[in-house]
């Protein structure tokens, strides 16, 4: 048995990433190079995250025209309402997009294993490890992000509870199909039901957000922002009203347009608005934040304009110019030479990625959808390279690919989740999106990240062999699920305790924020250590 394993390892390690010459290098040096390449891929993921996030913001800002009769003035009210529902955007765009590295990796792993009666452990291991990274380290970062003393709480507890319940159920469901329903085997029915539950999550979250009777929790919510970017409250330069197309300031009084301004959060959504912002030919226009607005007449529909072709080309050209610049204008103002050199080195390190991602079209096109899709394509490409590197590292070191998956791969591919939640915790006035991204990402990891790859494999096996799909290292995966479930209860308990005592899940007194941060990191270490010991056969 040992001899066969050694021969297999020797034969497998003849594979290489770029050049056959790699196989002549020492195992230690090869391991170092592959880990270095893996880290550089994670840097690439962080580089594409910013572009993906900006495109997602543009998608969420898209609005539509709604005409209603105002009962107070009997005039026609034209409202520009958002296309995307707040809760659905968190699940379908933010959580899905930031989880796409893990989803791509798991799907690629499934396609590589087509024809094999055993499912690979790389995808499931990465996704379960990613869930732990999302829940513990990302919560730890978000807790300390707000300024000292600043408190940010979840405004819509009902939606969060729905997302949390579906997140916990996702891992309970995974344990059921691994150990209870058909132990160590995944059937076509189980894989199909797993994917179907993502749709049920979307419908339930939407029903809760709209407070549908009988299917929603009767919980009220406080005011919450409708945009990722909080409104500006400062004075305009030169005392004039801004003409920025992304401005979230809105005129409400025709008599004094230069002084009276109101932001989106002060618009009364649940009461009848009888004050008129501007009236033309019997129409009242209520301005909500949009990407681009075109109004040539009172009867013209609200359209999203794209910039002129010349502006688009210049914007796209500027992306390439920025990619090769080693110093930004802000860096030139630094007096510290060492700091300037360090930042220049970092930009040099990022230059290849920035140059590659400059091919992503400007996010102003088509409400950001083209840039959004291109970003996901690049993420899939990086995920493919990551799977190859993981195989090589496992081959050279002898470390189980499952251990590498729920440690290094989970942390690296969860970087977009970390960036997105951190930005949300910094820029939003509430904790909804920062925490929703974590809980929803964990649900997406199971329902889509594991469900879709297993559905691909089970469909192939069903038609090709008439046999179900067997799970590699099912015992280790089940044990990791149990450890994750136990530690996640502790994590959620701390968040509830903070809400009851401090009045907020994020921020608060600096000392308690850091105590919470350290506790969450300890929970993550417990998960990693126990899962690694189980896979190694020590426990």
C-alpha positions as CSV (number, residue, x, y, z in Angstrom):
1,X,0.0,0.0,0.0
2,X,2.8,2.4,1.0
3,X,4.8,1.5,-2.1
4,X,1.9,2.0,-4.4
5,X,1.2,5.4,-2.8
6,X,4.9,6.4,-3.2
7,X,4.9,5.3,-6.8
8,X,1.7,7.2,-7.5
9,X,3.1,10.3,-5.8
10,X,6.3,10.1,-7.8
11,X,4.4,9.7,-11.1
12,X,2.0,12.5,-10.3
13,X,4.7,14.9,-9.3
14,X,6.1,14.7,-12.8
15,X,3.3,17.1,-13.7
16,X,4.2,20.8,-13.9
17,X,2.6,24.2,-14.2
18,X,4.6,25.9,-17.0
19,X,7.8,24.1,-17.9
20,X,8.9,20.4,-17.7
21,X,12.1,21.7,-16.1
22,X,10.1,22.2,-12.9
23,X,10.2,18.5,-12.2
24,X,14.0,18.6,-12.0
25,X,13.9,21.1,-9.1
26,X,13.9,20.0,-5.5
27,X,10.6,19.4,-3.8
28,X,11.2,22.2,-1.2
29,X,12.1,24.8,-3.8
30,X,9.1,23.7,-6.0
31,X,6.8,24.0,-3.0
32,X,8.1,27.5,-2.3
33,X,7.6,28.6,-5.9
34,X,4.0,27.1,-6.1
35,X,3.0,28.8,-2.8
36,X,4.5,32.0,-4.1
37,X,2.4,31.7,-7.3
38,X,-0.7,30.9,-5.2
39,X,-0.2,34.0,-3.1
40,X,0.2,36.1,-6.3
41,X,-3.1,34.6,-7.6
42,X,-4.7,35.8,-4.4
43,X,-3.3,39.3,-5.0
44,X,-4.9,39.1,-8.4
45,X,-8.2,38.3,-6.8
46,X,-7.9,41.3,-4.5
47,X,-7.1,43.5,-7.6
48,X,-10.2,42.4,-9.5
49,X,-12.4,42.8,-6.5
50,X,-12.3,46.6,-6.6
51,X,-13.4,46.6,-10.3
52,X,-16.1,44.0,-9.6
53,X,-17.4,45.9,-6.6
54,X,-17.7,49.2,-8.6
55,X,-19.6,47.5,-11.4
56,X,-21.9,45.9,-8.8
57,X,-22.6,49.3,-7.4
58,X,-23.6,50.5,-10.8
59,X,-25.9,47.5,-11.3
60,X,-27.7,48.2,-8.0
61,X,-28.1,51.9,-8.8
62,X,-30.2,51.1,-11.9
63,X,-33.8,52.6,-11.6
64,X,-37.1,52.4,-13.5
65,X,-39.9,54.8,-14.0
66,X,-43.1,54.5,-12.1
67,X,-46.1,56.8,-12.7
68,X,-48.7,57.3,-9.9
69,X,-51.6,59.7,-9.2
70,X,-50.9,61.9,-6.2
71,X,-54.1,62.0,-4.1
72,X,-53.2,65.4,-2.7
73,X,-52.6,67.3,-6.0
74,X,-54.3,65.0,-8.4
75,X,-51.2,65.4,-10.5
76,X,-49.3,62.5,-12.1
77,X,-46.2,61.6,-9.9
78,X,-43.2,60.2,-11.8
79,X,-41.0,58.2,-9.5
80,X,-37.6,56.7,-10.3
81,X,-37.5,53.5,-8.2
82,X,-34.7,51.1,-7.9
83,X,-34.9,47.9,-10.1
84,X,-33.1,45.8,-7.5
85,X,-34.6,45.0,-4.2
86,X,-32.3,45.7,-1.3
87,X,-32.3,42.1,0.2
88,X,-32.2,40.4,-3.2
89,X,-29.2,42.5,-4.3
90,X,-27.3,41.4,-1.2
91,X,-27.9,37.7,-2.0
92,X,-28.0,37.6,-5.8
93,X,-25.2,40.1,-6.5
94,X,-23.0,40.8,-3.5
95,X,-23.0,37.3,-1.9
96,X,-22.9,35.5,-5.2
97,X,-20.3,37.7,-6.8
98,X,-17.9,37.7,-3.8
99,X,-18.3,33.9,-3.5
100,X,-17.6,33.4,-7.2
101,X,-13.9,32.4,-6.7
102,X,-15.0,29.5,-4.6
103,X,-17.9,28.6,-6.9
104,X,-15.6,28.7,-9.9
105,X,-13.0,26.5,-8.2
106,X,-15.6,23.9,-7.1
107,X,-17.2,23.8,-10.6
108,X,-13.8,23.4,-12.3
109,X,-12.9,20.6,-9.8
110,X,-16.2,18.9,-10.7
111,X,-15.7,19.2,-14.4
112,X,-12.2,17.7,-14.1
113,X,-13.7,14.7,-12.2
114,X,-16.3,13.9,-14.8
115,X,-16.3,10.2,-15.4
116,X,-15.0,9.5,-11.9
117,X,-17.5,7.9,-9.6
118,X,-15.9,9.9,-6.7
119,X,-16.4,13.6,-6.3
120,X,-13.3,15.6,-5.7
121,X,-12.8,17.0,-2.2
122,X,-11.1,20.2,-3.3
123,X,-14.4,22.1,-4.0
124,X,-16.4,21.1,-0.9
125,X,-13.3,21.5,1.3
126,X,-12.7,25.0,0.0
127,X,-16.4,26.0,0.5
128,X,-16.7,24.7,4.0
129,X,-13.4,26.4,4.9
130,X,-14.6,29.5,3.2
131,X,-17.7,29.5,5.3
132,X,-15.6,29.4,8.5
133,X,-13.3,32.2,7.2
134,X,-16.4,34.3,6.3
135,X,-18.0,33.9,9.6
136,X,-15.1,34.3,11.9
137,X,-12.2,36.4,10.5
138,X,-14.5,38.7,8.4
139,X,-16.8,39.3,11.3
140,X,-13.6,40.0,13.3
141,X,-12.5,42.7,10.8
142,X,-15.9,44.3,10.5
143,X,-16.3,44.7,14.2
144,X,-13.2,46.9,14.5
145,X,-13.7,48.8,11.2
146,X,-16.1,51.5,12.5
147,X,-14.5,54.5,14.2
148,X,-14.0,54.4,18.0
149,X,-17.3,54.6,19.7
150,X,-19.3,54.4,16.5
151,X,-22.0,51.8,16.5
152,X,-23.5,50.1,13.5
153,X,-26.5,47.8,13.9
154,X,-28.6,45.7,11.6
155,X,-31.7,47.8,10.7
156,X,-33.8,44.9,9.3
157,X,-33.5,42.1,11.9
158,X,-36.3,40.2,10.1
159,X,-34.3,39.8,6.8
160,X,-31.1,39.0,8.7
161,X,-32.9,36.2,10.7
162,X,-34.3,34.7,7.5
163,X,-30.8,34.8,5.9
164,X,-29.3,33.4,9.1
165,X,-31.8,30.5,9.3
166,X,-31.2,29.5,5.7
167,X,-27.4,29.7,6.3
168,X,-27.6,27.4,9.3
169,X,-30.0,25.1,7.5
170,X,-27.6,24.9,4.5
171,X,-25.0,23.2,6.7
172,X,-27.5,21.0,8.5
173,X,-28.8,19.9,5.1
174,X,-25.3,19.1,3.9
175,X,-24.7,16.9,6.9
176,X,-28.0,15.2,6.4
177,X,-27.3,14.2,2.8
178,X,-23.7,13.1,3.7
179,X,-24.5,11.1,6.8
180,X,-28.2,10.4,7.2
181,X,-30.2,10.2,3.9
182,X,-27.7,8.4,1.7
183,X,-24.4,8.2,3.6
184,X,-21.3,8.9,1.6
185,X,-23.3,9.1,-1.6
186,X,-24.9,12.0,-3.4
187,X,-27.9,11.2,-5.6
188,X,-29.4,13.3,-8.4
189,X,-32.4,14.2,-6.2
190,X,-30.2,15.4,-3.4
191,X,-28.1,17.6,-5.7
192,X,-31.2,19.1,-7.4
193,X,-32.8,19.9,-4.1
194,X,-29.6,21.6,-2.9
195,X,-29.6,24.0,-5.9
196,X,-33.4,24.5,-5.6
197,X,-33.0,25.8,-2.1
198,X,-31.1,28.9,-3.4
199,X,-34.3,29.9,-5.2
200,X,-36.3,29.4,-2.0
201,X,-33.8,31.6,-0.1
202,X,-34.3,34.4,-2.6
203,X,-38.1,34.2,-2.4
204,X,-38.2,34.0,1.4
205,X,-35.8,37.0,1.8
206,X,-37.9,39.0,-0.7
207,X,-41.1,38.1,1.1
208,X,-39.6,39.1,4.4
209,X,-38.3,42.4,3.0
210,X,-41.8,43.2,1.6
211,X,-43.5,41.9,4.8
212,X,-45.8,39.5,3.0
213,X,-48.4,38.0,5.4
214,X,-48.1,34.5,6.7
215,X,-44.6,34.0,5.3
216,X,-42.7,36.8,7.0
217,X,-41.7,37.6,10.6
218,X,-43.7,40.5,12.1
219,X,-40.6,42.6,12.9
220,X,-40.3,46.3,12.2
221,X,-37.2,47.8,10.8
222,X,-35.5,51.1,11.3
223,X,-34.5,53.4,8.5
224,X,-31.8,52.0,6.3
225,X,-29.8,53.4,3.3
226,X,-30.8,52.3,-0.1
227,X,-27.3,52.7,-1.6
228,X,-23.9,51.4,-0.8
229,X,-22.4,54.9,-0.7
230,X,-23.8,57.2,2.0
231,X,-25.0,60.6,0.8
232,X,-22.7,63.6,0.9
233,X,-23.7,66.2,3.4
234,X,-21.0,68.8,2.9
235,X,-21.3,72.1,1.1
236,X,-20.7,72.1,-2.6
237,X,-17.6,73.8,-3.9
238,X,-18.1,77.4,-4.9
239,X,-21.5,77.4,-3.3
240,X,-23.1,75.9,-6.4
241,X,-25.1,72.7,-6.9
242,X,-23.1,69.8,-8.1
243,X,-23.7,68.5,-11.6
244,X,-22.1,65.1,-10.8
245,X,-24.3,62.4,-12.4
246,X,-23.7,60.3,-9.3
247,X,-24.8,62.9,-6.8
248,X,-27.3,61.7,-4.2
249,X,-28.6,65.3,-3.4
250,X,-32.1,66.0,-4.5
251,X,-34.0,69.3,-5.0
252,X,-37.3,69.6,-3.1
253,X,-38.2,73.2,-3.3
254,X,-38.6,75.2,-6.5
255,X,-38.4,78.5,-4.6
256,X,-34.9,78.1,-3.4
257,X,-32.9,75.6,-5.4
258,X,-29.6,76.7,-4.1
259,X,-30.2,76.1,-0.4
260,X,-32.8,73.5,0.2
261,X,-31.4,70.0,-0.4
262,X,-32.4,66.6,1.0
263,X,-30.7,63.3,0.8
264,X,-32.3,59.9,0.0
265,X,-32.7,58.9,3.6
266,X,-35.1,61.7,4.4
267,X,-37.6,60.7,1.7
268,X,-40.8,59.5,3.4
269,X,-41.5,56.1,1.8
270,X,-44.6,55.1,3.8
271,X,-46.5,58.4,3.7
272,X,-48.2,60.3,1.0
273,X,-46.0,63.2,-0.3
274,X,-48.0,66.3,-1.0
275,X,-45.1,68.7,-1.4
276,X,-44.0,69.2,-5.0
277,X,-40.4,69.1,-6.1
278,X,-41.0,70.2,-9.7
279,X,-44.1,70.3,-11.8
280,X,-44.3,70.3,-15.6
281,X,-47.5,69.8,-17.5
282,X,-49.3,68.2,-14.6
283,X,-46.5,65.9,-13.7
284,X,-44.5,65.7,-10.5
285,X,-41.0,64.4,-10.7
286,X,-39.6,62.8,-7.6
287,X,-35.8,62.4,-8.1
288,X,-34.1,59.3,-6.8
289,X,-30.4,58.4,-7.2
290,X,-29.7,57.1,-10.7
291,X,-26.7,56.5,-12.8
292,X,-27.7,58.6,-15.8
293,X,-30.9,60.5,-16.3
294,X,-32.4,61.8,-19.6
295,X,-35.5,64.1,-19.5
296,X,-36.2,65.9,-22.7
297,X,-39.9,66.3,-22.0
298,X,-42.5,65.6,-19.3
299,X,-43.7,62.6,-21.2
300,X,-40.3,61.1,-21.8
301,X,-39.6,57.9,-20.1
302,X,-36.7,57.7,-17.6
303,X,-33.7,56.3,-19.6
304,X,-30.3,55.4,-18.5
305,X,-27.8,57.0,-20.8
306,X,-24.3,55.7,-21.5
307,X,-21.5,58.2,-21.9
308,X,-20.5,59.3,-25.4
309,X,-18.3,57.0,-27.4
310,X,-15.3,59.4,-27.1
311,X,-15.7,59.6,-23.3
312,X,-15.9,55.8,-23.1
313,X,-12.7,55.3,-25.2
314,X,-10.8,57.9,-23.1
315,X,-12.0,56.2,-19.9
316,X,-10.9,52.8,-21.2
317,X,-7.6,54.3,-22.3
318,X,-7.1,55.8,-18.8
319,X,-7.5,52.4,-17.3
320,X,-4.4,51.2,-19.2
321,X,-2.5,54.3,-18.3
322,X,-3.2,53.9,-14.6
323,X,-2.2,50.2,-14.8
324,X,1.4,51.0,-15.8
325,X,1.9,54.1,-13.6
326,X,4.2,53.3,-10.6
327,X,3.3,56.5,-8.8
328,X,-0.2,58.0,-8.2
329,X,-0.6,61.8,-7.7
330,X,-1.2,61.1,-4.0
331,X,2.1,59.3,-3.7
332,X,4.1,62.2,-5.1
333,X,2.9,64.3,-2.2
334,X,4.5,62.0,0.4
335,X,7.6,63.3,2.1
336,X,8.7,59.8,3.3
337,X,11.0,58.4,0.6
338,X,10.8,54.9,2.1
339,X,7.0,54.9,2.0
340,X,6.9,56.2,-1.5
341,X,9.3,53.4,-2.6
342,X,7.2,50.8,-0.8
343,X,4.0,51.9,-2.5
344,X,5.8,52.1,-5.9
345,X,7.0,48.5,-5.4
346,X,3.5,47.4,-4.5
347,X,2.1,49.1,-7.7
348,X,4.9,47.4,-9.7
349,X,3.8,44.0,-8.2
350,X,0.2,44.7,-9.1
351,X,1.0,46.1,-12.6
352,X,0.6,42.8,-14.5
353,X,-2.8,42.2,-12.9
354,X,-3.9,45.8,-13.3
355,X,-2.8,45.7,-17.0
356,X,-4.8,42.5,-17.5
357,X,-7.9,43.8,-15.8
358,X,-7.8,47.1,-17.7
359,X,-9.4,45.0,-20.5
360,X,-12.6,45.0,-18.4
361,X,-14.9,47.5,-20.0
362,X,-15.7,50.7,-18.1
363,X,-18.4,50.1,-15.5
364,X,-20.5,53.0,-17.0
365,X,-21.6,50.8,-19.9
366,X,-25.0,49.0,-19.6
367,X,-25.5,49.8,-16.0
368,X,-22.3,48.0,-15.1
369,X,-23.4,44.6,-16.2
370,X,-20.7,44.1,-18.8
371,X,-17.9,45.0,-16.3
372,X,-19.6,42.7,-13.8
373,X,-19.6,39.7,-16.1
374,X,-16.1,40.4,-17.3
375,X,-14.9,40.5,-13.7
376,X,-16.5,37.1,-13.0
377,X,-14.8,35.7,-16.1
378,X,-11.4,36.9,-14.9
379,X,-12.1,35.5,-11.4
380,X,-12.9,32.1,-13.0
381,X,-9.6,32.2,-14.9
382,X,-7.7,32.8,-11.7
383,X,-9.6,30.0,-10.0
384,X,-8.5,27.5,-12.7
385,X,-4.9,28.4,-12.1
386,X,-5.4,28.0,-8.3
387,X,-6.8,24.5,-8.8
388,X,-3.6,23.5,-10.8
389,X,-1.4,25.0,-8.1
390,X,-3.2,23.2,-5.3
391,X,-2.7,19.8,-7.1
392,X,1.0,20.6,-7.4
393,X,1.4,21.7,-3.8
394,X,-0.4,18.6,-2.6
395,X,1.7,16.4,-4.8
396,X,5.1,17.9,-3.8
397,X,4.4,18.2,-0.1
398,X,2.2,15.2,0.5
399,X,-0.3,17.4,2.4
400,X,-3.9,16.4,1.7
401,X,-5.6,18.6,-0.9
402,X,-8.5,18.8,1.5
403,X,-6.4,20.4,4.2
404,X,-5.0,22.9,1.7
405,X,-8.5,23.6,0.5
406,X,-10.1,24.6,3.8
407,X,-7.0,26.6,5.0
408,X,-5.0,28.4,2.3
409,X,-7.6,28.2,-0.5
410,X,-10.5,29.1,1.7
411,X,-8.7,32.2,3.0
412,X,-7.4,33.3,-0.4
413,X,-10.6,32.8,-2.3
414,X,-12.6,34.5,0.4
415,X,-10.6,37.7,0.0
416,X,-13.3,39.4,-2.1
417,X,-15.8,38.6,0.7
418,X,-13.5,40.3,3.2
419,X,-13.0,43.3,1.0
420,X,-16.8,43.7,0.3
421,X,-17.9,43.3,3.9
422,X,-15.1,45.7,5.1
423,X,-16.2,48.4,2.5
424,X,-19.8,47.9,3.5
425,X,-19.0,48.3,7.2
426,X,-17.0,51.5,6.4
427,X,-19.3,53.1,4.0
428,X,-22.8,52.2,5.0
429,X,-24.7,53.7,8.0
430,X,-25.9,50.3,9.1
431,X,-24.5,46.8,9.5
432,X,-27.0,45.1,7.1
433,X,-25.0,44.6,4.0
434,X,-21.7,43.9,5.8
435,X,-23.2,41.1,7.9
436,X,-25.7,40.0,5.2
437,X,-22.8,39.4,2.8
438,X,-21.3,37.0,5.3
439,X,-24.4,35.0,6.1
440,X,-25.6,35.0,2.5
441,X,-22.2,34.0,1.2
442,X,-22.3,30.9,3.4
443,X,-25.7,30.0,2.0
444,X,-24.5,30.5,-1.6
445,X,-21.4,28.4,-0.8
446,X,-23.6,25.4,-0.2
447,X,-26.7,25.9,-2.4
448,X,-24.7,27.0,-5.5
449,X,-21.0,26.4,-4.7
450,X,-21.5,22.7,-3.8
451,X,-25.0,22.1,-5.3
452,X,-24.1,23.0,-8.9
453,X,-20.8,21.0,-9.1
454,X,-22.6,18.0,-7.5
455,X,-25.5,18.4,-9.9
456,X,-23.0,18.4,-12.9
457,X,-21.3,15.2,-11.6
458,X,-24.5,13.4,-10.6
459,X,-26.2,14.2,-14.0
460,X,-23.2,12.8,-15.8
461,X,-23.0,9.6,-13.7
462,X,-26.8,9.1,-14.0
463,X,-26.8,9.1,-17.8
464,X,-23.3,7.5,-18.3
465,X,-23.2,4.9,-15.6
466,X,-26.6,4.8,-13.9
467,X,-24.8,5.2,-10.6
468,X,-24.8,7.8,-7.9
469,X,-21.8,10.0,-7.0
470,X,-19.6,8.9,-4.1
471,X,-18.0,11.5,-1.9
472,X,-14.2,11.5,-1.2
473,X,-13.4,12.0,2.5
474,X,-17.0,12.3,3.5
475,X,-16.1,11.6,7.1
476,X,-13.7,14.5,7.3
477,X,-16.2,16.8,5.6
478,X,-18.9,15.8,8.1
479,X,-16.6,16.3,11.1
480,X,-15.7,19.8,9.8
481,X,-19.4,20.6,9.5
482,X,-20.0,19.6,13.1
483,X,-17.1,21.8,14.3
484,X,-18.2,24.7,12.2
485,X,-21.8,24.5,13.4
486,X,-20.7,24.4,17.1
487,X,-18.3,27.4,16.7
488,X,-20.8,29.4,14.6
489,X,-23.4,29.2,17.4
490,X,-20.8,30.8,19.7
491,X,-20.2,33.5,17.0
492,X,-23.9,34.4,16.5
493,X,-24.4,34.3,20.3
494,X,-21.7,37.0,20.7
495,X,-23.4,39.2,18.0
496,X,-26.7,38.8,19.8
497,X,-25.1,39.7,23.1
498,X,-23.5,42.8,21.6
499,X,-26.9,43.9,20.2
500,X,-28.5,43.5,23.6
501,X,-25.8,45.2,25.6
502,X,-24.1,47.7,23.2
503,X,-27.1,48.2,20.9
504,X,-25.0,47.3,17.8
505,X,-23.3,44.3,16.2
506,X,-20.4,46.3,14.9
507,X,-18.2,49.0,16.4
508,X,-18.8,50.3,20.0
509,X,-16.1,50.9,22.6
510,X,-12.7,50.1,21.2
511,X,-11.7,47.7,23.9
512,X,-14.8,45.5,23.5
513,X,-14.5,45.7,19.7
514,X,-11.0,44.2,19.9
515,X,-12.0,41.6,22.5
516,X,-14.8,40.5,20.1
517,X,-12.3,40.4,17.2
518,X,-9.8,38.2,19.1
519,X,-12.6,35.8,20.2
520,X,-13.8,35.4,16.6
521,X,-10.2,34.7,15.4
522,X,-9.8,32.1,18.2
523,X,-13.0,30.3,16.9
524,X,-11.5,30.2,13.4
525,X,-8.3,28.7,14.8
526,X,-10.3,26.0,16.6
527,X,-12.1,25.1,13.4
528,X,-8.9,24.9,11.4
529,X,-6.9,22.9,14.0
530,X,-9.6,20.4,14.7
531,X,-10.5,19.8,11.1
532,X,-6.8,19.4,10.2
533,X,-6.2,16.9,13.0
534,X,-9.3,14.9,11.8
535,X,-8.1,14.7,8.2
536,X,-4.6,13.7,9.4
537,X,-6.2,10.8,11.4
538,X,-4.9,12.1,14.7
539,X,-8.4,12.5,16.1
